[in-house]
């Protein structure tokens, strides 16, 4: 959560408004993007503390550690301790898990989870590596060689308008005839007819027959 506005570490006054309000105290929740603001005649420590992240940092950290991450598909807490955690709201609102809690059974399940934690971590690592590979393929264009067959991305001008929205996005196949070594390639049709312009690797993808 961010505190606004500040200038050189100090609150910055705005032109006085009705009621002699000179300061605008605002906060942005980085998770929900919720913005809250309130006018003040003066900025006090009590005002600032109401908006600072220090009041909610524990809840934020707990929520982060108990939320499955997109890279590993697992909760950091579970990867560390081998078991799920009960979030604070489940304790305050007396959830089913809290009511049905059995200490002896829970101890047995914790022991079983510890035996499986290494397997859990390996699976999370596999998910993480797969996520990195997908990102790499998405942002790092493919490298093609002379002779490779490729699809070529069709712009709006090259699409067959008679097909409407069902018009294909990719056209081809084409053959790579020259690698210009700067991410650009020269292509030709399979009949040998040369394509007059060069094409960037981001607009090409492998053709598999």
Secondary structure by P-SEA (a helix, b strand, c coil): cccccccccbbbbccccccccccccccccccccbbbbbbbccccaaaaaaccccccaaaaaaaaaaccccccccccccccccbbbbcaaaaaacccccccccaaaaaaaaaaaaaaaaaaaaaaaaaaaaaaaaaaaacbbbbbcccbbbbbbbcccccccccccccccccccbbbccccccccbbbbcccccccccccccccbbbbcc
